[in-house]
């Protein structure tokens, strides 16, 4: 989950696994795989960084080496 801010200032969490597209119209608009859209205060770059960090935390982008484990 990533923390985002709606245009009215309310924070909410979003499951980053369901993000299909992030665009700026000029406000940042996130489209989910089910077609639902969210407009947020964060920039496209900020959302992208949060999603990448989330994927790293849940080991989607690559497996972290565990001590004693071979590559």
VENHU-V444648 format. One record per pair of residues at least 12 apart in sequence whose ideal C-beta (glycine too) atoms are under 7 Angstrom apart, sorted by the first residue. I is the first residue (numbers start at 1). J is the second residue. D is the distance in Angstrom with one decimal. If there is no record, write none. Layout:
i:I j:J d:D
i:I j:J d:D
//
This chain:
i:1 j:13 d:4.3
i:1 j:14 d:6.6
i:1 j:15 d:5.7
i:2 j:14 d:5.6
i:2 j:16 d:5.0
i:2 j:50 d:4.3
i:2 j:51 d:6.4
i:2 j:54 d:5.3
i:4 j:40 d:4.6
i:4 j:42 d:5.9
i:5 j:40 d:5.9
i:5 j:41 d:4.4
i:5 j:42 d:6.5
i:6 j:40 d:6.3
i:7 j:27 d:6.7
i:7 j:39 d:5.7
i:7 j:41 d:6.2
i:14 j:38 d:6.8
i:16 j:51 d:4.6
i:16 j:54 d:4.6
i:18 j:32 d:4.6
i:18 j:33 d:5.1
i:19 j:32 d:6.3
i:19 j:51 d:6.3
i:20 j:32 d:6.1
i:20 j:33 d:4.8
i:22 j:44 d:5.3
i:22 j:47 d:5.1
i:22 j:48 d:6.6
i:24 j:44 d:5.2
i:27 j:39 d:5.0
i:28 j:40 d:5.1
i:28 j:42 d:5.8
i:28 j:43 d:6.1
i:28 j:44 d:5.5
i:28 j:47 d:6.2
i:30 j:47 d:6.6
//
